[in-house]
Amino acid sequence: MNSACVSLTVQHLTRCGAIQRIGELRSTGGRKREVLKLNSETAYFVVVDLEGTRIRIGLANFLGDVRYRWEEDVNYRNRLEIRDLQHGINAVLGNLDPAERSRTLAVGVSYTGLPHASGGITAVNLGWKDFPLGKHLEQFVDLPIFYGNDGVCKILAERSLGVAQNCDNCVYVMAGVGLGIGLYVGGRLVTGAREMAGEFGHMTVDPSAADKCNCGKTGCLEAIASSPNIVRQYFELTGRAGQHPKSYPVTEVFARARAKDGAAMAVIERVGRYLGLGLANVVNLLNPELIVLGGDYVEGQDLLIPCIRQTLQKHCLPDLLEGVELKASALGHEGGLKGAASLAFSHALQDEELLRRMTSPLQLQPQGSGNEEAAALTGGGSAKTRKERKGKPHGRTSHTRRPKGRQE
Ligand SMILES: [Zn+2]
């Protein structure tokens, strides 16, 4: 955009409250330079994280800060009933005051699993096989709903809120009960023809390995480098094959490796080597500038990063590896919720109706000294803004539904 267009847009967004002036930069003789920031209370999203062995639901503001959390453990592979999800979403919505409710625009759902053309989702951790999640949610949620698998959501969160900001070529890899990846290439999310791209866990890293994967095959990276498999290998190496309890935390294996326990060190070395091998193939294929470790890998970053780096050096073309950074995520256990928020945010920006609501007049009454978190909202306003440019949500990672009625 040219400077006149930027100026008009800034004026409009400031008037409607979506951005705020927070100061000025010292003049260097030219035009006055203002410092602007997004108003965190411009809009809210209900965020749902269906990852791993715990479901989390919350309300995220425009900047991904989460409040009104509702959490519940799920029994791995036992079918999660929709009424549990309904209870959690209603609990979060029930906490909202009318102003918050009027600015709640959409729902973002992060799940672990595969989408189907039928609209169903298969998620092993939740006991779902081609489960029509969207159909069920639409029965009781009167907001547009956007879905993305956890790798997609997490890399969106890292790009907008985490260590991958301004990075157009990055890879996010995480361990939990499974192993997931998110890929950003040339500033675009990689989702594949049927939104199934990124099954990094099932990349064959050793055809002769005996480790059996959840998918039924052997040689998959997930069978070696997911959290339950790290624990399994530690128990096998210490003469307790088949005895590892599900509750034994992978962080304990990391702790034992730090304490120079030989078996734990051997497991970590193997995990780091195979993870590095998988990532070396990704580096050679996609030429990223950043690899982000997430999930349980964050807890073992001090042990894993040196092993991964060593393997990358062994298997990557030197020119491709030059400048590749390896960092751990800093978004913590809220990464899934922030991912769901980033997903909803990115879709909302492409949706004409949601964009109109985000840029409708917003009257702020700050409470306290400069704490915009506490700013009170009054009314959602009406469509006084210019008609925004038409845009469609990214269909490839979501299924959307128009709201039945206006929320204002
Ligand atoms: Zn597999």
Residues whose N, C-alpha, C, O or C-beta is under 5 A from the ligand:
A	BS01	ZN	G201 H202 C213 C215 K217 C220
